[in-house]
């Protein structure tokens, strides 16, 4: 598994009974997690939660705040800053388990740039820009694409929090597949691609996205925009039924004409009370010359 560690402003305190208890900076949140089907390890500590998200039988849910929380606050890791806020859909605007991928991508980017080459990166379904900020800080020129205007605005806020040169970023509000096809027609090329697709979603023009139906089409389209000096191609998945081997097979086929290595594993977070919290899967294709330098 890929295990994310080295967070100081975030930790999973305990899990159980369909929920996870997390510390985000000074605040503790109790959020549902459908994969947590075991009992709580330390039930006595759950009363410390500052906010509890409860699902509704009719869909969605709501927050109950036991203490007054600010609208948003900042957490940091390895010098990078991110704004978090409890949203109406239980999320906070950051997936902390993805830091293990931020680290891997950043290391690859730094080594490639140290060798005198540039790295143009495409971040599809970029959300609030955790990976965008990390890779931009490492020196990549990042094109961040998300269909939700509010998420792109949030990503810009995270960029600004870190004071990184604006010239390294391009923010696009558009359906991912439409953008990739347009870039292919333009002859644009990227040395690095990351995609973080949802299980289900709709684009700004009403486009329906269902991962098992659409993922291969998007990955296939990305083959048209890969640089001859391709560095990496990462795919994340939070869909429970999509095993790491699926991502391994997809990347292996998509990058069959390139020299590189493919790996795919579960992504997990350590839990302070014991065990790990499963957080989906990641597939990684890495160029042979870059993998040899690891």
N, C-alpha and C positions, 0 to 999 in steps of 0.2 A: 504493500500500500504506500501511497504518498501521504506522509503525516506532516501536517503543518504545526510548527512549533515556533518558539522565539517571539511570542506576543507578550507584551507587558501590559497593554491597555485592554486586552481581551482574554477571557478564559471561559471554558465550559466548566461550571462548578459541579453540576450533577445532571443526570438524565433519568427518565423513568415515566411510566404511565402516560405515554404519548406526548411528552414535553421535554424541553431542555431549559436548564437554568444557567443563564450566561451573565458574566460581568462585562459591561461595556464602559471602560473608564471607571467613573465613580458610581455608576448605576447598574442595578441588577434587573434583568428582564426574564420573565417566564413566558416562553413561546412554544406553541405546539410543534410537534415533529412526528409525522405518521410512521416513521421507521422505528421509533422508540417504543418497542412492545414489551419491554421488561420493567420490573418494579424499580422505584427510586432507590438509589443507594444511600442517600442521606435525607430522608423526608423532613427531618427537623430544620433544615436550612432553607427550605423553600419559602418560609414566611418572610425572609429577608428581601423578597422581590419588590422593587419599586414600581414595576408595571407588569400586569398580567394580560396576555392576549387570549381571549376566549372566542372560539369559533361559533358561528351561528348555524343552526340547522338549515337555514334558508340560503346559506352561502356567505362567504366573507366572515366578518367577526368584528370585535371591538376591543379596545384597550381599556383596562381599569387601572388607573394610576393611584397608588397608595401614598406616594409622596409627589410633591410638585417637581416635575422635570422640565428642563428648558426645551424649547421647540427642537433644538438640535445641539450637538456638542461635537468636539473633535477628539478622535483617537489617533494614536501614532504607532508606527512600527518601523524600526531601522531608519529613522529620520524622515519617513514619509507620513503625511497627515491626511486624514480622511474625515469628512463630515458625516455623522450618522444622525438619524432621526427615526423614531417609530412611525411607520406608515400604516394606513388603514388596511393593508393586506399582510400584516404581521411582520413585514421585512423592516430592516433598519437602513438599507442602502449600501450594505457592505457584506460580502461573503468572505469571512476571515480565513476559511480553509483554503481559499485560492492563493494565499500568500506563498504556499509551496511552489505554485506555478510562477508567481511573480519572480521569485528568487531564481528559478531555473531559466526563465526567459531573459531576465536582466543579466545573468552571468554570460549567457550566449551572446547577447547583444554587445556587452562590453568587450568581450574577446574579439569579436568580429571587427568592431570599431578600432580597437587597439592595433589591428592588422592593417589599418588604413582604408577600410571599406565602410560605406554607409549601410544603414539598415532602414528600409521603409517597411513599416508594419501596418497591417490592417487588423483592427479589432472589431469584429462583427458581433452584434448584440452586446455592445460595450457597456450597457447599464450605466452606473454612476462613475465608471472610469478607474476602478482600482488598478487593473492591469495597464490601462492607458497611462496613468500617472507613473507607475513603477517602471514601465518600459521607456517612457519619455525621459524620466530621470536618468536612466541608464544610457541615454544618448540616441535612441531611435527617433525617427520621424513617424508619428503615429496618426493614422486616419481612424477616427472613432465613429462607428455607425450604430445608430439605434433608432427604432421607429417611434419611440416615445420622446417628444420634445422636452418634457420635464426631466427625464433621465439625462438627456444631453446637457441641459442647463446645470444639473447637479454635477456632472462630470467636469464641466468648465469650472465650477466652484472648487472642486478638488484640485484641479490644475492650478488655479490661482492660489489656493492655500499653500502650495509647495513652491511657488515663485519660479516655476520652470519657464523657460523661454517660449513664448506663445508661437513662435515660428516653427516649433517642432510638432505642432498639433493641427489637425483639421477635424472639425466636428460636423457630422452629417446626420440630419434627421431624414431617414429613408428606410424603406424595406430592404433587408439585407440582400436578397437575391436580385432585386432590381438594380441595386447599386453595383454589385459584382458584375452583372451582365453589361452595364454601362461602362464600367472600367475596362472590361475586356474589349469592347468596341473601340475605346479610346486608345488601346495599346498600353495601358498602365500596367506596371509590374511591381510586385512586392517581394521582399526577401523574407518576410515573416507574416504568418497569418494565425490569428487566434479567433475561435468562435465559441460562444457561450450560449447556445440556443435554448429557448424554453421548450417545455414539452408541448405547449399549445399557446397560440397567441394570434393576434391580428395586427397587420401592418397599418400604416396611416391611411391607406386607400381601401381598407377593408379586407386585404389579403389574409387568407387563413393559413396559419402555420401549424402543422402537426408533425412532430419530429420524425416519426417513423415513416411518414410519407414524403417528407421534403428534404431530409438531411442529405441524402446522397446527391440529389439534384444540385443543392448548394455547393457541396464539396466538389462535385464534378465541374461546376462553373468556375470554381476557384482555380482549377488547373490552368485555365486560360490566362490567369494574371500572376502566375508564379514566375519569379525571376530565375534566370540561369544560375544565379548564386543563392538559391533558396537556402535559408538558414534553419527555420523551423516552421512546423504546422501543428498547432495544438487544438484539440477539441474537448470541451467540457460537456458533461451531461448530468442533469439532476433527475432524469427520468428513471424511476425505480427498475423498470423492466429492461433497460438498455445496459447490458453487461459490458465490462471493459473489453472483452473479446470483440464485440461489435465495433467499437471504435478502432481497435487494432486492425481489424479487417478492412474497414473503410479507408483508413490512412494508408495501409499497405497498398491497396488498389489505386488510390488517388496519386500516390507518390512512387508508383512502380518504376517509372522511367528515371527517377533520381537516385543517386547514391546516398543512402542514409539508413538509420535504424528506427524501428518502431517499437514503442512500449505503451502499455495501457494498464492502469491500475485503479483501484478504489482510492478516493481521497477521504481522509479522516481527520478529525480533531481529537487531541487528547482530552480526557475528562478528569478533572482533579480528584473526583471520588473513586476513579478507577475505570479502566476500559477506554474505548474510543467511540466517537460519534461518527457514523457513516454519513458522508456528505456528497455522494455521487461518484462519478468516475471521470478520469482524464485520459485521453489518448495523446501521445507525443510522437511526432516524426521529427527527427533531428538529423541534419546533414552529416555525412560521414566524417568530414574533416573537423566539424565542430564537436561531434560526439567523441572523436579521438582525443580532443583536448580537454575533456572533462576530467 
